[in-house]
Amino acid sequence: MGPSIDRRCNSRFNTLHDDVKDVGPTALICFCCARVMPYMPKVCKTGRPIDYVQLFSSKRLFGLQEKDVREIFSVETYSEKYLYKDVSDASIRNVRHGFLNDWTLCVDDIEVLCCTEDMKCTRCVPPYDDPCDLCRVPMCSDCMPEVKRKHMPGITHYFCCFCEISLSYCENM
């Protein structure tokens, strides 16, 4: 807080941002694109840059068909498109694949590339290795309509940037 905020403003800020069931103002990481966005559940109910959504709809990841899940979210698709594009050596591919271990979730025998950091569930417990129909994940307002349209350039673009940054130091591996 800056010097222009007096006690009344400070009191009002604290009233607006009091923790509600351990969910006060925070930053959430989008499940799809891994961007960090501010999240203030008590202040606004609509128009948030990020919000929690059900992971499964009709017992499928976001209600998508298996082929759509593979095309949009699978580690295999991502790896072939970005991670392995310049490498044919299997040992280097395995090393690079290892970098994604913290960014994957197994859903219906598909290794899904995602960010599970802010997942929450009333039934499951972290690390959410076996997600259920009650699991909720944060999704940003940019990714939400793209997933509904079954078109997700965001995950490819943002994880491509992540890949380029992460692998830039190990090009000679």
Residue pairs with C-beta under 8 A, 6 or more apart in sequence:
1 10
1 13
5 13
16 42
16 43
17 24
17 25
17 40
17 42
17 43
18 24
18 42
20 41
20 42
23 41
24 40
24 41
24 42
25 38
25 39
25 40
25 43
26 38
26 39
26 40
27 36
27 37
27 38
27 39
28 36
28 37
28 39
28 50
28 118
28 138
29 35
29 36
29 37
29 115
29 117
29 118
29 138
30 36
30 37
30 50
30 115
30 138
30 139
30 140
30 143
31 55
31 114
31 115
31 116
31 118
31 119
31 137
31 138
31 139
31 143
32 73
32 114
32 115
32 139
32 140
32 143
32 146
32 147
32 152
32 154
32 155
33 140
33 142
33 143
33 154
33 155
33 157
33 158
33 159
34 103
34 115
34 158
34 159
34 162
35 140
35 158
37 49
37 50
37 138
37 140
38 49
38 50
39 48
39 49
39 50
39 51
39 138
40 48
48 141
49 140
49 141
50 138
50 139
50 140
50 141
51 138
51 139
51 141
52 120
52 136
52 137
52 138
52 139
53 62
53 136
53 137
53 138
53 139
53 144
54 62
54 133
54 135
54 136
55 61
55 62
55 119
55 131
55 133
55 135
55 136
55 137
56 62
56 63
56 131
56 132
56 133
56 135
57 63
59 133
60 66
60 69
60 108
61 69
61 73
61 107
61 108
61 112
62 147
62 148
64 72
64 147
64 150
66 108
66 110
68 150
69 107
69 108
69 110
69 112
70 76
70 77
70 110
71 77
72 147
72 150
72 151
72 152
72 155
73 110
73 112
73 113
73 114
73 152
73 155
74 110
74 111
74 112
74 113
75 97
75 100
75 104
75 111
75 112
75 113
76 111
78 113
78 155
78 156
78 159
79 93
79 96
79 97
79 100
81 156
81 160
82 156
82 159
82 160
82 163
83 93
83 96
83 97
83 100
83 163
83 167
84 93
84 96
87 93
87 96
92 173
95 170
95 173
96 167
96 170
96 173
99 166
99 167
100 113
103 113
103 114
103 115
103 159
104 111
104 112
104 113
104 114
105 111
105 112
105 114
105 116
105 128
105 129
105 131
106 112
106 129
107 131
113 155
113 159
114 137
114 155
116 127
116 128
116 137
118 137
118 138
119 126
119 128
119 131
119 135
119 136
119 137
120 135
120 136
121 128
121 131
121 132
121 134
121 135
121 136
122 134
123 132
123 134
123 135
124 130
124 131
124 132
124 134
124 135
128 135
139 147
142 154
143 152
143 154
143 155
146 152
146 153
146 154
